[in-house]
Amino acid sequence: MKKLLLLILPILLLSYACNQSNKLNKDFMDASHQYYPYISSYTSGTVSKNIPISVKLRAPISSLPEKVLSFSPSLDGDLRLDKDSQTLIFIPNKALAGGKVYTGKLNLKKLVPEIDKELADFKFQIQVIKQDYSYKIYSMKPYNGKKLKYNQIKGELTSADDLTTEELIVFWVLPKLETTLM
């Protein structure tokens, strides 16, 4: 019994640790009320992989300083100041990785120089929707009644997040081809 427990315990601890790395940290959400005088809204929670990330300030700013917003894991993209002069919009160069948690860090000290030292960095998190899909097949019939090799399938495919044609091929077509070729 002791040996079984010693074998199972490390496996349980490892699986728990792995699951925690892709979850939002509640502390970030609890601390956001401290930034109420400076930030009116921001992107947070579970988001689509193609969404721009924004932070809206309470007061307008005249210019956007260099390196005012960073992400962990690192993201490449363009940071812009919206025409209202209050909203910072980050547009990633490519779609975000599904299921991954990103932590944003806004250097408020560069935007609001008189801010308290302990509020200099505003941290927030987003988690990208993990891609998944389901399908329903309504009908299947051969294109040619004499050759049953090629069939027409009518149905419905529902995905959890945006799905490109390339992803559709990877998720749906290629696995079906591999099973028919084997």
NORPE-V879679 format. One line per field, one symbol per residue. ss: DSSP state (h for helix, s for strand, l for the rest). phi: phi as a letter, one per 30 degrees, with the letter a starting at -180 (. if undefined). psi: psi as a letter, one per 30 degrees, with the letter a starting at -180 (. if undefined). Layout:
BEGIN
ss->???
phi->???
psi->???
END
This chain:
BEGIN
ss->lhhhhhhhhhhhhhhhhhhhlllllhhhhhhhhhhlllssssllssslllllssssslllllllllllssssllllssssslllllssssssllllllllssssssshhhhlllllhhhlssssssssllllssssssssssllllllllssssssssslllllhhhhhhhhhhhhhhhhhl
phi->.dddddddeddddddddddddccdcdddddddddcedcbcaadaicbddcddcbbcddcdbdbcddhdbbbbeebclccbcdddibccbccddbedddidccccbcddddcbedddedcdcccbbbbdeddaabbbccabbddbdcccdcbcccabcccdbebddddedddcdedddddddd
psi->eeeeefeeeeeeeeeeeeeffgkkjfeeeeffffgefekellklakllfgkkklkklfklleljlkhfklkklkkkakklklffgfkkkkjkflklkkfkkkkkjkjfefeifgkkefgekjklkkkkkkkllllkkelklkekffjgeklkkkakkklelkjleeeeeeeeeeeeeeeff.
END
